[in-house]
Amino acid sequence: MNDITAQLSPEVLQAICTAHGLGKIERLEQPAQGNINRCFLVNDAYVLRFDVLDWGGANRYAGEKWAYDLLGKTDVPVSRVIALETGKTLAPYDYLILTKMPGETISTSAADLPPADRTAIGYSAGQYLATLHNHTFPQFGLLYNILAGKPQPDWAAYVADHFRYYLGQVQALGLLSADVMRRIDALLVRMQPLLAAVRQGVFIHGDYHFLNLLQQDGRVSAVLDFDWAASGDPSWDFRIDRQIESEVSGSREAFYAGYTSRRALPDGHWERVSLYRIGLYLDFLEMAVGDTNELALLMPLLLNEMDWLEAHIP
């Protein structure tokens, strides 16, 4: 038994449920898929999430609570926050309790749906993303950092930090040649005017694709996981639009149609999406270390994206 399992024993989980009026735990599950948080489904009614990374400083779940509270006033289907606990009195980690949303993960269930339902899912997903982006903020940065009084000075600084981190990671791992690194640095310089043009921060999800959306009876039933919710450029959330199409065939065109039914794409959208996609590929390269097949798939994608962007910006 590892330390986290011991610290989050059935007795601890029951004490938490009792403290928040959730009753006796009759059924307890851990999702097979998920992220780096420790997550439990309680009685098929509540989601109990623990921030086991315990990074210190700003509380990540405070940003998520802000996101859920904002979207609870819209037509976007999201969980309701039952509790956010940061005192570490019942467990050694911050935790968030949410209502469990109905449905199945779209990316793993859509293949069994008829084409009309897949199109409808894509359209609704685009509409809901536009609704997110219609919320604006006076500052830039991750929501939990804004709440902690640590916003970014502007959007360009946010992007610079993102690239600085992932370029440092791939350089340390020896994944890219010096020439490719120089080309990315040059693209960042050339993109500065387009990044500086983003003067209004909007609510961005940060990881918006069909692994983080649920469907029930062929309709989007939930938008999940606001770990990386931020105030920034709406184009940021389109950097994984190709993943949307690969997860649900035939959904990409409907996704854009749904989005533009509620909100226009910003000027310079495609160029900024291309830059952000390069940053995403850097992230994927880091995660693929040791997997030669995955690295062989990612490198052409990165280089092709760089070629396209170099040809489309001054």
N, C-alpha and C positions, 0 to 999 in steps of 0.2 A: 504493500500500500504506500503510495507516494504521499508527500506532505500535504498537497492540495486535497487529495481524497480524504485524508484523515481530518483536515481542518473543516471540510464540508461534509461531515458525516450525516447520516439520516437524522440524528438527534439535533444537530445544528440547523439543518433545513427545517425540521418540524418547529423548532423554537422561533425561527424567522416567520414561518407561516402563522403560527399562533400569535405572534406580536402584531401582525398586520391583518388579523381577522380572516385568514384564509381557510381556517378549519384544519381538520386532520388530513394528513397526506394518505390518500388511499392508493394513489398511482403515481409513480415517479419515473420519468424517462429522461435519457440524455439523447439529443438528436445525433444521428449518425454523421451528418454533415454540419458544418458550422465554421466558426472562426476561432480566433485565439482566446476568446472568452470562455469561461466554464458556464454552461447553460443547462438548465433543468426545466422540464415540462411537469407541472404539478396538477394532478387530477384532470388533465386535458383541458384546463381552464386558464392557467396562469403560466407565464414564462419568468423564470428567476435567473438572472444573469449576473455573474460575478466578474469583476475586473481583476483577474488573477495576475496580470502584468504588474499592477501596482507601480506605475511609472513615477508616482510622486508629482507634486505640483498640481496643475489643473486637473479637475475631475472630468474624465471623458463622458461619463454618463449624464453629467449636467447638461452637456450639449445635446445629447439624445433626448432628454426630457424636454428641453426647449423645442426641439424639432417636433416631437409628438404633440406637445401642447399647441403649437402653431397649426399643425395640419389637422388636428381634431376639430377645427372650426371650418374645414373645407370638405369637398367631396372625396378627397383622397382617403382610401381605406387604411387606417393605421390603428395600432394598438392604443389602449388607454393606459396611462401610467398610474399604477397603484401606489408605488412608493419608490423613492430614491433615498438610499441610506449611505451616508459617508462617515458615520461615527465609529464604525468598526467595533460596536459593542457586542453584537451577536456573532459576527464572523470577522476574520482578519482582512476582509476585502470589501471595497465598495460594492454595492449591489443595486440592481434595478429590477423592480417587479412590474410586469406588463400583463395585460389581458392577452390570451392566446387568440390569434386570428384564424379563421377557418380557411381550408383549402390545402392544396398541394403545391410544392415548388414548381414553378412553371417550366423551368429548364429541363426537369426530369419527367414531366407529365404531359407536355404539349404534343409530343409525337403521336399520342393516341387520339388527339382531337381532330375533328374535321377542319379543312382549310378555312372555312368561314369563321370558325371560332378562333383559329390562330390569328387571322386578320383582325378580328375584333379585339383580341388581347393586345396586339401591337398598337392599335389605334388608342385604346384606353390607356395603355402604358405611356404613350406619348402625351396624351392629355394631362395625365396626372403629373408628369414631369414639368409640363408648362405651368401647372398650378403651383408647384414648388417654386419655380423661377419667378413667379409673380410676387413673391415676398421679397422685400428689399431690406438691406441693413446699412447703417451709416459707416460701418467698418468692414475690413477684410480679415479673413483668416478662419481657422476652425472654430466652430461655435463654442466649444468648451474653452478655447483660449480667449475668445472675446469676452466670455463671462468672467474669466479670471483676470481680465484687464491686460491681456497680452495679445492684442490684435497685430496684424501685419500693417506696415505703413501704407501699402498699396498692393494691387494685384500682382504687379511684376515681381515684387519681393516674395510673394507666396510661391510663384512659379520658380523663381531663382532658388529658393530653399529646397523645393522638390527636386530639381535637377542636380543641385549641389550634392544632396544626399545620395541619389541613385547613381550619379556619375562616379562619386567616390567609391561606392560599393562595387560597381562593375570594374573600375580601374584596379581596386585592390585585389579583385579576383582574377585579373588578367584576361577579361572576356572580350575586350575591344582593342583594336589596334590604335596606335597614336594618331593615325590619320583620321579614323572615324571619330575619335574624341575631339580632334581639332574641328572637324566638320560640324559636330553638334554644338561646340562652343560658338562657332561662327553663326550658326542658325539662331542661337539665342540672342546674339547681338543684333542680327538683322530683324528679328521679331520684336524688338523692344518697342517700336512705335505702335504696333498692333496690341501689345500687352498694355502699354500706357493708355491706350484708348478705352480700356475697361475702367470706367470711373465710378460705376455704381455696382456695389456688391448685391448679388441675389442669392437666395437659398439654393445651394447645390447639395445633392445627395452624396456625391463622391464615389459611389460604387453602384450605379444604377444599371442593373441588367437582370435577366430573368432568374438568376439564382437567388435574388433578393426580392422577388415578387411571387405571390401565390395566386392560384386560380382555383375557382370552384365552378363546376358546370360550364366551363368554357369562358368564364369572365374573371377579370382581375379582382381578387378578393382581399389582397393586402400588399402593402409596400413595407418592407422590413429593413432593419439594420442601418441605423443612422450614425454609426461609429465615426464616420469621416465627414459628417455634415459640416458645411462651411458657408461662409459668405464669399462669393467670388464670381467668376465669369460663367454664364450659363453654358457656354460651349464646352466647358470642362466635362460636363456629364455626358457628352456625345463621343468621348474618346473611345468608348467601348461599343459603338454602334455596330461594328462588325461582329462582335460577340453576340449581340442581340439577334442578328440574322442567323448565326450558326446555332444558337440555342433553340430558336423557333423559326423554322424555315418559312419564308414569305412574310415576315413581320416587319422588316426594316422600312419598307415603303409606307406601310400603314402607321408605323411608329412616328415617322416624320409628318405624315398627314394629320395625325392626332395632335401632335405638338403644335403645328402651325395653325390648327383650328382655334387655338387659344392664345398663341404668342408667336410673333415673327422671329425668324432666326436673325441674330445680330450681324452687322457688317463685319467682314473679316472672319466669319465663322469657320469656313473650311480650312483656312490657313492656321488658325489657332487650334482647331481640332487636330490637325496634322501634327503640330508641335506637341500637343498634349499626348497624342498617341505614341510619339517617340518616347516621351517620359514613361508611358505605361509599358512599352516594350523593355525599357531598362529595368523596370521593376520585375517583369516576367523573366528576364535573363538572370537576374539575381536568384530568383526562386528556382530556376531550372538548373542550377549548378550541379554537376554530376550526372545529369541526364543528357547524354550526347544527342539523342534523337530530338528532344525538345529544343535544345540549343540550335540544332541544324534547321529546325522549322522557324525559329524566331529570328535568326540573323537575316535571312532574305526579307522578312517583313520589315525589320528595322531599316535596312538599307534602301528598300523600295520607298518607304515613307520619307526618308531623308532626300532621296532623288526627287520625289514629287514636290516637297516643300522648297527645295533649292530652286526648282524651276518656276515656282509660283509666287515668290516674294522678291522685292527689289534687292 
